[in-house]
């Protein structure tokens, strides 16, 4: 029962605001220093007045998906590699980045009204491209996580009869549900799908034995293993890497082109690579930002 789709985003309503761009004295990672990123007037001029009139570049995020986006120890600041990229884009536009926290599955419907863009680990899919335009910026797959030593002998290709945690509204949720249907069709024990709003709750479920495994974006899986010491481990590989994209209102050509050019500028000048390296996710780096990249 190979899980064959990848990457996602999350679902939560924790607070998120402000910009923190250096490591704290406590050792907590707060973000890459973006002081060298300056406004590019030609790129900024591409943005419509609907985006620039308030002086802010507002980004819809879900803040429990470390290391992409999560809340710092201060309980309010959104940090992570997605947030550093959002702030870098805003700097190129000469605008102030504003993180707006929202449940994952509410972000895309709110782009163009509540947010200027959505940057929350969105996998680019044909279905989502019908609703919004995307600018690709990262490539990631999915990875399964189990307790250290894999005491339940989980095989990612055969999950029937096991309990698997996933986040609501993610591609991984769809993958596990599809695998469950295959179990039922083969008259095998069903997968107990534990769908939760928060990735932190899913991670805890595996640590405490309430779930046999969880399935998430590869960077998120790796970060969870790191944060829990030796209590968890990944199994299998990085399933089917696919592009992640910044979501923008469908048909907003000015904003989508401005975001594409700004992201490409950050890629070309090295800022993008340094941000990903800072967060330990360079494996997902891409070289070219594309509008609505082709996906299966």
VENZIBEL-V201227 format. One record per backbone hydrogen bond with DSSP energy under -0.5 kcal/mol. CO is the residue of the C=O (numbers start at 0). NH is the residue of the N-H. E is the energy in kcal/mol with one decimal. If there is no record, write none. Layout:
BEGIN
[[CO	NH	E] [CO	NH	E]]
END
This chain:
BEGIN
[[1	3	-0.7] [7	122	-0.8] [23	26	-1.6] [27	23	-1.9] [31	33	-0.6] [33	36	-1.8] [35	37	-0.6] [38	40	-0.6] [39	43	-2.8] [40	44	-1.9] [42	45	-1.5] [43	46	-1.3] [47	50	-1.6] [47	51	-1.7] [48	52	-2.4] [51	54	-1.8] [54	95	-2.4] [55	57	-0.7] [56	97	-2.2] [57	115	-1.6] [57	116	-1.5] [58	99	-2.9] [59	118	-1.8] [60	101	-2.3] [61	64	-0.5] [62	70	-0.8] [64	67	-1.8] [64	68	-1.5] [66	80	-2.1] [67	81	-1.6] [67	82	-1.0] [68	64	-2.2] [69	78	-3.5] [71	74	-2.2] [75	16	-2.0] [76	71	-3.0] [78	69	-2.5] [79	83	-2.3] [80	84	-2.1] [81	85	-2.3] [82	86	-2.3] [83	87	-2.2] [84	88	-2.4] [85	89	-2.3] [86	90	-2.0] [87	91	-2.0] [88	92	-1.9] [89	93	-0.8] [89	94	-2.8] [90	93	-0.6] [91	39	-2.8] [94	96	-0.5] [95	56	-2.5] [97	58	-2.8] [98	100	-0.6] [99	60	-2.3] [102	105	-1.9] [102	106	-0.6] [103	106	-1.4] [103	107	-0.6] [105	109	-0.7] [106	109	-1.2] [106	110	-0.6] [107	110	-1.3] [109	112	-1.6] [109	113	-2.4] [109	114	-1.7] [114	111	-3.7] [115	248	-0.5] [116	59	-2.8] [117	246	-2.6] [121	244	-2.5] [122	124	-0.7] [124	128	-2.2] [125	129	-0.9] [126	129	-0.6] [127	130	-1.2] [127	131	-2.4] [130	249	-0.7] [132	247	-2.9] [133	291	-2.5] [134	245	-2.6] [137	243	-2.9] [139	241	-2.4] [140	217	-2.2] [141	238	-2.7] [142	215	-2.0] [143	234	-2.4] [144	213	-2.1] [145	232	-2.5] [146	149	-2.6] [149	152	-2.1] [153	155	-0.5] [154	157	-2.6] [157	154	-0.7] [158	161	-2.2] [161	191	-2.4] [162	211	-1.2] [162	212	-1.3] [163	193	-2.6] [164	214	-2.2] [165	195	-2.4] [166	169	-1.5] [169	173	-1.4] [170	174	-2.2] [171	175	-2.6] [172	176	-2.3] [173	177	-2.3] [174	178	-2.2] [175	179	-2.1] [176	180	-1.9] [177	181	-1.6] [178	182	-1.9] [179	183	-2.3] [180	184	-2.4] [181	185	-1.5] [182	187	-2.8] [183	186	-1.6] [188	160	-0.5] [189	160	-0.6] [190	192	-1.1] [191	163	-2.1] [191	193	-0.7] [192	194	-1.0] [193	165	-2.1] [193	195	-0.6] [195	167	-2.4] [196	10	-0.9] [197	201	-1.4] [198	202	-2.6] [199	203	-2.2] [200	204	-1.9] [201	205	-1.5] [202	206	-2.2] [203	207	-2.6] [204	209	-1.8] [204	210	-1.8] [205	208	-0.7] [211	146	-0.5] [212	164	-3.0] [213	144	-2.8] [215	142	-2.8] [216	220	-2.6] [217	221	-2.5] [218	222	-2.1] [219	223	-2.3] [220	224	-2.0] [221	225	-2.1] [222	226	-2.6] [223	227	-1.3] [225	228	-1.2] [227	230	-1.5] [230	147	-2.4] [232	145	-2.8] [234	143	-1.0] [236	238	-1.1] [238	141	-1.3] [241	139	-2.4] [242	123	-2.7] [243	136	-2.1] [243	137	-1.1] [244	121	-0.5] [244	246	-0.6] [245	134	-1.4] [246	117	-2.3] [247	132	-2.7] [248	251	-2.1] [250	252	-1.9] [251	255	-2.4] [252	256	-2.1] [253	257	-2.1] [254	258	-2.7] [255	259	-2.1] [256	260	-2.7] [257	261	-2.5] [258	262	-2.7] [259	263	-2.5] [260	264	-2.2] [261	265	-2.1] [262	266	-2.1] [263	267	-2.8] [264	268	-2.4] [265	271	-2.3] [266	269	-0.7] [269	273	-2.0] [270	274	-2.2] [271	275	-2.2] [272	276	-2.3] [273	277	-2.3] [274	278	-1.6] [275	280	-2.7] [276	279	-1.0] [280	283	-2.1] [281	284	-2.1] [283	138	-1.8] [287	289	-0.6] [289	135	-2.8] [289	291	-0.6]]
END
